Amino acid sequence: MKEKISFYNLYYQWWKNIDKTIFSMILLLFILGLFFSLVSTSLIASDKLDTNSYSFFFKHLIFISLGLMIIFVLSFINSFNLLKLSLIFFFIILIALVLVPFFGVEVKGSKRWIDIFYLPRFQPIELLKPFFIVLLASVLTYEKNTNVYLKYLFSFIITLIISGLLFVQPDIGQTLLILFTWSVLIFTSGISVWFLFIFSGIALFFLLYLVMFVPKFNYIQSRIFSFFDRQSGTHNFQSDKAIESITSGGFFGKGIGEGTLKNNVPEAHTDYIISVISEEFGVLAIVLIIIFFLIFIYTVFKKILIIQNEKYKLILVGCSSLILMQAVIHIGVNIRLFPTTGMTLPFLSYGGSSIVSISILSGIILNLTKRKIK
Protein backbone atom coordinates (compact mmCIF):
# COMPACT_ATOMS: atom_id res chain seq x y z
CA MET A 1 0.00 0.00 0.00
CA LYS A 2 2.88 2.35 0.85
CA GLU A 3 4.49 1.63 -2.53
CA LYS A 4 1.28 2.56 -4.36
CA ILE A 5 0.93 5.76 -2.36
CA SER A 6 4.60 6.59 -2.93
CA PHE A 7 4.33 6.03 -6.68
CA TYR A 8 1.13 8.08 -6.80
CA ASN A 9 2.82 10.94 -4.95
CA LEU A 10 5.80 10.85 -7.29
CA TYR A 11 3.54 10.84 -10.33
CA TYR A 12 1.46 13.67 -8.85
CA GLN A 13 4.57 15.77 -8.24
CA TRP A 14 5.71 15.15 -11.82
CA TRP A 15 2.33 16.07 -13.31
CA LYS A 16 1.99 19.14 -11.10
CA ASN A 17 5.37 20.56 -12.09
CA ILE A 18 5.66 19.89 -15.84
CA ASP A 19 4.44 22.43 -18.38
CA LYS A 20 1.03 21.10 -19.46
CA THR A 21 0.98 22.99 -22.79
CA ILE A 22 4.37 21.66 -23.92
CA PHE A 23 3.47 18.12 -22.85
CA SER A 24 0.08 18.33 -24.60
CA MET A 25 1.69 19.46 -27.87
CA ILE A 26 4.26 16.65 -27.69
CA LEU A 27 1.52 14.08 -27.07
CA LEU A 28 -0.71 15.55 -29.81
CA LEU A 29 2.06 15.46 -32.43
CA PHE A 30 2.93 11.86 -31.50
CA ILE A 31 -0.74 10.83 -31.77
CA LEU A 32 -1.01 12.52 -35.17
CA GLY A 33 2.08 10.64 -36.36
CA LEU A 34 0.57 7.37 -35.16
CA PHE A 35 -2.76 8.17 -36.83
CA PHE A 36 -1.16 9.02 -40.18
CA SER A 37 0.97 5.88 -39.94
CA LEU A 38 -2.19 3.80 -39.53
CA VAL A 39 -4.41 5.33 -42.21
CA SER A 40 -1.88 6.40 -44.82
CA THR A 41 1.20 4.23 -44.88
CA SER A 42 1.02 0.98 -42.95
CA LEU A 43 -0.87 -1.25 -45.40
CA ILE A 44 1.10 -0.26 -48.49
CA ALA A 45 4.47 -0.38 -46.72
CA SER A 46 3.65 -3.78 -45.24
CA ASP A 47 2.58 -5.17 -48.61
CA LYS A 48 5.85 -4.06 -50.18
CA LEU A 49 7.80 -5.94 -47.52
CA ASP A 50 5.53 -9.01 -47.71
CA THR A 51 4.72 -8.76 -44.02
CA ASN A 52 1.46 -8.89 -42.17
CA SER A 53 -0.92 -5.96 -42.44
CA TYR A 54 -0.40 -3.06 -40.05
CA SER A 55 3.11 -4.26 -39.12
CA PHE A 56 4.57 -0.77 -39.64
CA PHE A 57 1.79 0.72 -37.51
CA PHE A 58 2.52 -1.68 -34.64
CA LYS A 59 6.25 -0.95 -34.89
CA HIS A 60 5.46 2.76 -34.87
CA LEU A 61 3.25 2.23 -31.81
CA ILE A 62 6.09 0.40 -30.03
CA PHE A 63 8.56 3.19 -30.87
CA ILE A 64 6.17 5.86 -29.59
CA SER A 65 5.45 3.87 -26.42
CA LEU A 66 9.19 3.63 -25.83
CA GLY A 67 9.49 7.34 -26.60
CA LEU A 68 6.84 8.26 -24.03
CA MET A 69 8.66 6.19 -21.41
CA ILE A 70 11.89 8.04 -22.24
CA ILE A 71 10.09 11.38 -21.97
CA PHE A 72 8.65 10.46 -18.57
CA VAL A 73 11.99 9.28 -17.16
CA LEU A 74 14.02 12.23 -18.48
CA SER A 75 11.46 14.81 -17.36
CA PHE A 76 11.06 13.16 -13.95
CA ILE A 77 14.66 12.94 -12.74
CA ASN A 78 16.54 15.78 -11.11
CA SER A 79 17.84 18.37 -13.60
CA PHE A 80 21.42 18.12 -12.32
CA ASN A 81 21.39 14.33 -12.72
CA LEU A 82 19.84 14.70 -16.19
CA LEU A 83 22.71 16.88 -17.39
CA LYS A 84 25.29 14.56 -15.83
CA LEU A 85 23.71 11.50 -17.50
CA SER A 86 23.50 13.38 -20.80
CA LEU A 87 27.27 13.90 -20.84
CA ILE A 88 27.84 10.20 -20.12
CA PHE A 89 25.43 9.16 -22.89
CA PHE A 90 27.12 11.59 -25.29
CA PHE A 91 30.47 9.82 -25.05
CA ILE A 92 28.88 6.35 -25.20
CA ILE A 93 26.96 7.19 -28.39
CA LEU A 94 29.99 9.01 -29.81
CA ILE A 95 31.83 5.68 -29.66
CA ALA A 96 28.98 4.11 -31.67
CA LEU A 97 29.29 6.94 -34.22
CA VAL A 98 33.03 6.26 -34.52
CA LEU A 99 32.29 2.57 -35.17
CA VAL A 100 29.80 3.28 -37.99
CA PRO A 101 32.40 3.40 -40.85
CA PHE A 102 33.84 0.05 -39.69
CA PHE A 103 30.77 -1.93 -38.59
CA GLY A 104 27.94 0.13 -40.02
CA VAL A 105 25.17 -1.17 -42.28
CA GLU A 106 25.38 0.27 -45.79
CA VAL A 107 22.08 1.47 -47.26
CA LYS A 108 21.97 3.16 -50.68
CA GLY A 109 25.70 3.87 -50.66
CA SER A 110 25.86 5.38 -47.15
CA LYS A 111 26.85 3.87 -43.81
CA ARG A 112 24.68 5.63 -41.25
CA TRP A 113 23.19 2.75 -39.25
CA ILE A 114 24.78 0.26 -36.91
CA ASP A 115 23.85 -3.10 -35.40
CA ILE A 116 25.28 -3.75 -31.93
CA PHE A 117 24.77 -7.20 -30.43
CA TYR A 118 21.02 -7.85 -30.08
CA LEU A 119 19.97 -4.18 -30.20
CA PRO A 120 17.76 -3.05 -33.11
CA ARG A 121 19.48 -1.20 -35.92
CA PHE A 122 19.83 2.48 -35.06
CA GLN A 123 21.36 5.68 -36.39
CA PRO A 124 23.87 7.00 -33.80
CA ILE A 125 23.76 10.64 -34.92
CA GLU A 126 20.03 10.81 -34.20
CA LEU A 127 20.63 9.76 -30.59
CA LEU A 128 23.73 11.93 -30.28
CA LYS A 129 22.13 15.26 -31.24
CA PRO A 130 20.22 15.92 -27.97
CA PHE A 131 23.28 15.13 -25.82
CA PHE A 132 25.49 17.14 -28.18
CA ILE A 133 23.39 20.21 -27.33
CA VAL A 134 23.80 19.57 -23.59
CA LEU A 135 27.58 19.18 -23.98
CA LEU A 136 27.93 22.40 -26.01
CA ALA A 137 25.84 24.35 -23.50
CA SER A 138 27.96 22.95 -20.66
CA VAL A 139 31.17 24.01 -22.41
CA LEU A 140 29.90 27.51 -23.24
CA THR A 141 28.71 28.15 -19.67
CA TYR A 142 31.65 26.51 -17.86
CA GLU A 143 32.30 28.90 -14.97
CA LYS A 144 35.87 27.86 -14.12
CA ASN A 145 37.07 28.97 -17.56
CA THR A 146 36.53 32.70 -18.08
CA ASN A 147 38.19 32.84 -21.51
CA VAL A 148 35.16 32.96 -23.82
CA TYR A 149 37.19 32.43 -27.01
CA LEU A 150 38.71 29.27 -25.57
CA LYS A 151 35.17 28.01 -24.93
CA TYR A 152 34.21 28.78 -28.52
CA LEU A 153 37.31 26.99 -29.78
CA PHE A 154 36.68 23.89 -27.67
CA SER A 155 33.00 23.77 -28.73
CA PHE A 156 34.07 24.13 -32.37
CA ILE A 157 36.57 21.24 -32.03
CA ILE A 158 33.78 19.00 -30.67
CA THR A 159 31.52 20.06 -33.55
CA LEU A 160 34.31 19.48 -36.06
CA ILE A 161 34.93 15.93 -34.77
CA ILE A 162 31.26 15.01 -35.14
CA SER A 163 31.04 16.68 -38.55
CA GLY A 164 34.11 14.75 -39.69
CA LEU A 165 32.54 11.45 -38.62
CA LEU A 166 29.38 12.37 -40.54
CA PHE A 167 31.40 13.27 -43.64
CA VAL A 168 32.86 9.76 -43.69
CA GLN A 169 29.38 8.14 -43.79
CA PRO A 170 28.59 10.48 -45.76
CA ASP A 171 25.63 12.46 -44.35
CA ILE A 172 25.67 16.12 -45.40
CA GLY A 173 22.13 16.79 -44.14
CA GLN A 174 22.94 15.87 -40.54
CA THR A 175 26.29 17.66 -40.82
CA LEU A 176 24.54 20.91 -41.72
CA LEU A 177 22.11 20.36 -38.84
CA ILE A 178 25.01 19.90 -36.39
CA LEU A 179 26.74 23.04 -37.68
CA PHE A 180 23.46 24.97 -37.48
CA THR A 181 22.97 23.88 -33.85
CA TRP A 182 26.49 24.99 -32.94
CA SER A 183 25.94 28.35 -34.68
CA VAL A 184 22.67 28.94 -32.81
CA LEU A 185 24.25 28.15 -29.43
CA ILE A 186 27.34 30.34 -29.84
CA PHE A 187 25.21 33.16 -31.26
CA THR A 188 22.84 32.93 -28.29
CA SER A 189 25.80 32.87 -25.89
CA GLY A 190 26.78 36.35 -27.12
CA ILE A 191 29.40 35.94 -29.85
CA SER A 192 30.06 38.74 -32.33
CA VAL A 193 27.76 38.60 -35.36
CA TRP A 194 30.69 39.40 -37.66
CA PHE A 195 32.69 36.47 -36.32
CA LEU A 196 29.71 34.21 -36.96
CA PHE A 197 29.32 35.53 -40.53
CA ILE A 198 33.02 34.98 -41.25
CA PHE A 199 32.90 31.45 -39.87
CA SER A 200 29.73 30.67 -41.86
CA GLY A 201 31.42 31.88 -45.04
CA ILE A 202 34.48 29.71 -44.43
CA ALA A 203 32.33 26.67 -43.59
CA LEU A 204 30.20 27.22 -46.71
CA PHE A 205 33.31 27.51 -48.90
CA PHE A 206 34.71 24.28 -47.39
CA LEU A 207 31.43 22.41 -47.98
CA LEU A 208 31.23 23.64 -51.57
CA TYR A 209 34.81 22.48 -52.18
CA LEU A 210 34.01 19.01 -50.86
CA VAL A 211 30.84 18.74 -52.92
CA MET A 212 32.44 19.99 -56.14
CA PHE A 213 35.86 18.35 -56.07
CA VAL A 214 35.80 15.30 -53.77
CA PRO A 215 34.52 12.19 -55.65
CA LYS A 216 32.90 10.70 -52.55
CA PHE A 217 30.37 13.57 -52.53
CA ASN A 218 29.48 13.45 -56.23
CA TYR A 219 25.99 12.22 -55.35
CA ILE A 220 25.35 15.50 -53.49
CA GLN A 221 26.60 17.48 -56.48
CA SER A 222 24.22 15.60 -58.77
CA ARG A 223 21.33 16.24 -56.37
CA ILE A 224 22.04 19.96 -56.30
CA PHE A 225 22.42 20.22 -60.09
CA SER A 226 19.27 18.20 -60.72
CA PHE A 227 17.43 20.37 -58.19
CA PHE A 228 18.10 23.46 -60.31
CA ASP A 229 17.82 21.64 -63.65
CA ARG A 230 14.58 19.63 -63.53
CA GLN A 231 15.31 17.90 -66.84
CA SER A 232 18.56 16.32 -65.67
CA GLY A 233 19.22 13.30 -63.47
CA THR A 234 16.89 11.03 -61.57
CA HIS A 235 16.95 12.82 -58.21
CA ASN A 236 13.99 14.96 -59.21
CA PHE A 237 11.66 11.97 -59.37
CA GLN A 238 10.89 11.86 -55.64
CA SER A 239 10.57 15.62 -55.18
CA ASP A 240 8.44 15.96 -58.33
CA LYS A 241 6.11 13.21 -57.16
CA ALA A 242 5.92 14.85 -53.72
CA ILE A 243 4.94 18.27 -55.06
CA GLU A 244 2.47 16.66 -57.48
CA SER A 245 0.79 14.82 -54.60
CA ILE A 246 0.49 18.05 -52.59
CA THR A 247 -1.04 19.81 -55.59
CA SER A 248 -3.44 16.96 -56.36
CA GLY A 249 -4.59 16.82 -52.74
CA GLY A 250 -5.81 20.40 -52.81
CA PHE A 251 -7.20 22.04 -49.68
CA PHE A 252 -9.13 19.07 -48.33
CA GLY A 253 -7.29 16.03 -49.76
CA LYS A 254 -8.39 12.95 -51.67
CA GLY A 255 -9.51 11.06 -48.60
CA ILE A 256 -8.09 8.38 -46.32
CA GLY A 257 -6.10 5.75 -48.26
CA GLU A 258 -6.71 7.40 -51.63
CA GLY A 259 -3.22 8.82 -52.10
CA THR A 260 -0.75 7.36 -54.61
CA LEU A 261 2.55 8.84 -53.42
CA LYS A 262 3.13 6.03 -50.92
CA ASN A 263 2.99 3.57 -53.88
CA ASN A 264 5.44 5.49 -56.07
CA VAL A 265 8.13 6.87 -53.75
CA PRO A 266 10.42 4.77 -51.52
CA GLU A 267 10.52 5.79 -47.84
CA ALA A 268 7.44 7.99 -48.29
CA HIS A 269 6.42 7.26 -44.69
CA THR A 270 9.69 8.82 -43.43
CA ASP A 271 11.21 11.39 -45.81
CA TYR A 272 7.97 12.48 -47.51
CA ILE A 273 5.35 12.06 -44.80
CA ILE A 274 4.17 15.67 -45.23
CA SER A 275 3.37 15.04 -48.90
CA VAL A 276 1.56 11.80 -48.04
CA ILE A 277 -0.55 13.65 -45.45
CA SER A 278 -1.24 16.56 -47.79
CA GLU A 279 -2.36 14.29 -50.62
CA GLU A 280 -4.90 12.45 -48.47
CA PHE A 281 -5.93 15.14 -45.97
CA GLY A 282 -5.22 18.36 -47.83
CA VAL A 283 -3.08 21.44 -47.37
CA LEU A 284 -5.24 22.48 -44.42
CA ALA A 285 -3.94 19.48 -42.48
CA ILE A 286 -0.36 20.61 -43.15
CA VAL A 287 -1.16 24.17 -42.04
CA LEU A 288 -2.63 22.74 -38.84
CA ILE A 289 0.51 20.65 -38.20
CA ILE A 290 2.71 23.72 -38.76
CA ILE A 291 0.57 25.67 -36.26
CA PHE A 292 1.04 22.88 -33.69
CA PHE A 293 4.82 23.06 -34.16
CA LEU A 294 4.77 26.85 -33.79
CA ILE A 295 2.69 26.66 -30.61
CA PHE A 296 5.14 24.12 -29.22
CA ILE A 297 8.20 26.28 -30.04
CA TYR A 298 6.49 29.49 -28.86
CA THR A 299 5.63 27.93 -25.50
CA VAL A 300 9.22 26.76 -25.01
CA PHE A 301 10.60 30.22 -25.82
CA LYS A 302 8.16 31.81 -23.38
CA LYS A 303 9.66 29.59 -20.70
CA ILE A 304 13.20 30.51 -21.77
CA LEU A 305 12.49 34.18 -21.08
CA ILE A 306 11.74 33.54 -17.40
CA ILE A 307 14.49 30.98 -16.68
CA GLN A 308 17.53 32.41 -14.87
CA ASN A 309 20.01 29.56 -15.41
CA GLU A 310 22.14 30.36 -18.48
CA LYS A 311 22.97 26.73 -19.19
CA TYR A 312 19.29 25.78 -19.18
CA LYS A 313 18.54 28.68 -21.51
CA LEU A 314 21.14 27.52 -24.02
CA ILE A 315 19.99 23.90 -23.90
CA LEU A 316 16.35 24.88 -24.46
CA VAL A 317 17.28 27.22 -27.32
CA GLY A 318 19.35 24.45 -28.91
CA CYS A 319 16.68 21.75 -28.52
CA SER A 320 13.79 23.87 -29.82
CA SER A 321 15.89 25.31 -32.69
CA LEU A 322 16.95 21.82 -33.76
CA ILE A 323 13.34 20.60 -33.81
CA LEU A 324 12.17 23.66 -35.73
CA MET A 325 15.00 23.55 -38.28
CA GLN A 326 14.51 19.83 -38.93
CA ALA A 327 10.79 20.43 -39.51
CA VAL A 328 11.56 23.35 -41.85
CA ILE A 329 14.04 21.26 -43.87
CA HIS A 330 11.61 18.33 -44.13
CA ILE A 331 8.73 20.55 -45.30
CA GLY A 332 11.09 22.52 -47.59
CA VAL A 333 12.22 19.31 -49.33
CA ASN A 334 8.60 18.20 -49.76
CA ILE A 335 7.57 21.48 -51.41
CA ARG A 336 10.80 21.58 -53.45
CA LEU A 337 12.44 24.54 -51.73
CA PHE A 338 15.50 22.41 -50.87
CA PRO A 339 17.28 19.45 -52.50
CA THR A 340 16.52 16.00 -51.12
CA THR A 341 18.20 15.46 -47.74
CA GLY A 342 16.49 12.40 -46.24
CA MET A 343 15.45 14.42 -43.17
CA THR A 344 12.55 13.05 -41.13
CA LEU A 345 9.76 15.18 -39.69
CA PRO A 346 10.01 15.32 -35.88
CA PHE A 347 7.24 13.44 -34.02
CA LEU A 348 5.38 12.37 -37.20
CA SER A 349 7.80 10.40 -39.40
CA TYR A 350 8.21 6.65 -39.00
CA GLY A 351 11.56 5.46 -37.69
CA GLY A 352 12.89 4.18 -34.39
CA SER A 353 16.03 6.37 -34.18
CA SER A 354 14.08 9.48 -35.15
CA ILE A 355 11.35 8.88 -32.56
CA VAL A 356 13.83 8.08 -29.77
CA SER A 357 15.82 11.22 -30.67
CA ILE A 358 12.80 13.52 -30.54
CA SER A 359 11.70 11.82 -27.30
CA ILE A 360 15.05 12.59 -25.69
CA LEU A 361 14.80 16.21 -26.85
CA SER A 362 11.22 16.41 -25.50
CA GLY A 363 12.22 14.87 -22.17
CA ILE A 364 15.04 17.39 -21.75
CA ILE A 365 12.73 20.28 -22.66
CA LEU A 366 10.04 19.14 -20.19
CA ASN A 367 12.64 18.68 -17.46
CA LEU A 368 14.19 22.13 -17.81
CA THR A 369 10.85 23.94 -18.20
CA LYS A 370 9.07 22.31 -15.26
CA ARG A 371 8.28 24.33 -12.18
CA LYS A 372 11.12 24.15 -9.72
CA ILE A 373 10.30 23.22 -6.13
CA LYS A 374 11.85 25.79 -3.78
Secondary structure, 3 states (H helix, E strand, C coil): CHHHHHHHHHHHHHHHHCCHHHHHHHHHHHHHHHHHHHHHHHHHHHHHCCCCCCHHHHHHHHHHHHHHHHHHHHHHCCHHHHHHHHHHHHHHHHHHHHHHHHHEEEECCEEEEECCCCCCCECHHHHHHHHHHHHHHHHHCCCCCCCHHHHHHHHHHHHHHHHHHHHHCCCHHHHHHHHHHHHHHHHHCCCCHHHHHHHHHHHHHHHHHHHHHCHHHHHHHHHHHHHHCCCCCCCHHHHHHHHHHHHHHCCCCCCCCCCCHHHHCCCCCCCCHHHHHHHHHCHHHHHHHHHHHHHHHHHHHHHHHHCCCHHHHHHHHHHHHHHHHHHHHHHHHHCCCCCCCCCCCCCCCCCHHHHHHHHHHHHHHHHHHCCCCC
